[in-house]
Amino acid sequence: MPAMPKYQFTCEVEPQYLAEQSAPDEDIYAFAYTITITNTGDVTAQLISRHWIIDDARGHTEEVKGLGVVGHQPLLRPGESFQYTSGTRLGTRSGSMRGSYFCVAEDGERFEAEVPEFALVADCGGGSDQPPRVLH
């Protein structure tokens, strides 16, 4: 069995279309995404900053960088998780997001935690019971 990585955060994403905050006739599509970050390494580490790349269906790309997530810089011991919900707006009905978190372990080691690309798709038809699609 391979050894567990010493420095690793694993990220899971659940995107959601926010119809009540969107105005499709004005090309405003609002999305929320809930991210669960789990320290799957074996060293306590802290999330310091985030870097997002947001693409819409017209090929417009927005980059977002900032300290922490929703005002927090969570310190996670091995096995601990931190969950938060944030949001973004697109000018098109669909798009995608991907990114990474810059982290520092308590021994000073720096590492990046990748957030795999996930789809943002507006469900303007309503009544769909389909679960959100997550790109892996």
ChimeraX attribute file (.defattr): number of C-alpha atoms within 10 A of each C-alpha:
attribute: neighborCount
match mode: 1-to-1
recipient: residues
	/A:1	3
	/A:2	4
	/A:3	6
	/A:4	10
	/A:5	11
	/A:6	15
	/A:7	21
	/A:8	22
	/A:9	27
	/A:10	15
	/A:11	20
	/A:12	15
	/A:13	20
	/A:14	17
	/A:15	23
	/A:16	20
	/A:17	23
	/A:18	16
	/A:19	16
	/A:20	8
	/A:21	12
	/A:22	18
	/A:23	12
	/A:24	15
	/A:25	7
	/A:26	9
	/A:27	13
	/A:28	16
	/A:29	26
	/A:30	24
	/A:31	21
	/A:32	16
	/A:33	18
	/A:34	15
	/A:35	17
	/A:36	16
	/A:37	22
	/A:38	19
	/A:39	24
	/A:40	21
	/A:41	20
	/A:42	15
	/A:43	20
	/A:44	20
	/A:45	25
	/A:46	21
	/A:47	24
	/A:48	18
	/A:49	18
	/A:50	20
	/A:51	18
	/A:52	16
	/A:53	15
	/A:54	22
	/A:55	21
	/A:56	19
	/A:57	15
	/A:58	11
	/A:59	10
	/A:60	12
	/A:61	14
	/A:62	12
	/A:63	12
	/A:64	11
	/A:65	13
	/A:66	13
	/A:67	15
	/A:68	18
	/A:69	17
	/A:70	10
	/A:71	8
	/A:72	13
	/A:73	16
	/A:74	17
	/A:75	19
	/A:76	21
	/A:77	18
	/A:78	18
	/A:79	13
	/A:80	13
	/A:81	17
	/A:82	16
	/A:83	14
	/A:84	13
	/A:85	14
	/A:86	12
	/A:87	13
	/A:88	13
	/A:89	20
	/A:90	23
	/A:91	18
	/A:92	21
	/A:93	20
	/A:94	18
	/A:95	21
	/A:96	18
	/A:97	21
	/A:98	16
	/A:99	19
	/A:100	17
	/A:101	25
	/A:102	17
	/A:103	25
	/A:104	20
	/A:105	21
	/A:106	13
	/A:107	9
	/A:108	9
	/A:109	12
	/A:110	14
	/A:111	16
	/A:112	17
	/A:113	19
	/A:114	16
	/A:115	22
	/A:116	16
	/A:117	16
	/A:118	22
	/A:119	21
	/A:120	31
	/A:121	21
	/A:122	21
	/A:123	17
	/A:124	14
	/A:125	6
	/A:126	8
	/A:127	7
	/A:128	8
	/A:129	6
	/A:130	7
	/A:131	9
	/A:132	15
	/A:133	13
	/A:134	14
	/A:135	10
	/A:136	9
